[in-house]
Amino acid sequence: MDSTTWSALTQLAEGQRGLFSSAQAVDIGASHDWLCRNERAGKLRRVRHGVYPGVEIAGRGHRVASRSAFDRERRKFNELLAAGWLIASITATMSRAEALAAVEPLLRERSWR
């Protein structure tokens, strides 16, 4: 995998909250085996199934570029929870039933009068 592919993955991730999917990496030129090898070697850290943070090349070493952004989002999430906010994590890949199942307990917890 050459530096132009790494650069393309980094640019792709910058426009997507610092993340890219394994399918997008394959479209750019990486293979699934390459992703698995680099994950085992500690060069990539999978955030969720098929989702990786953008990477940045610095000489020969690789570093996770979006770790601080990920940490900021996690801190914001924890601060909202501590302030009493009710938060449901809903993704575009969820079905309608899954999204409703994520929201219903929150609605029941609050009295909406």
JOJO-V707356 format. One line per field, one symbol per residue. ss: DSSP state (h for helix, s for strand, l for the rest). psi: psi as a letter, one per 20 degrees, with the letter a starting at -180 (. if undefined). A space follows every 10 residues. Layout:
# JOJO-V707356
ss: ???
psi: ???
This chain:
# JOJO-V707356
ss: llhhhhhhhh hhhhllllss shhhhhhhll lhhhhhhhhh lllllsssll ssslssssll ssssllhhhh hhhhhhhhhh hhllllllll lllllhhhhh hhhhhhhhhl lll
psi: prhhgggggg gghhjlkjqq rhhhgghhiq rhggggghgh ijhqopgroj pqqqqppnci qqqohjghgg hgggggghhg ghjjqpppop rhiqrggggh hhhghhhhhq om.
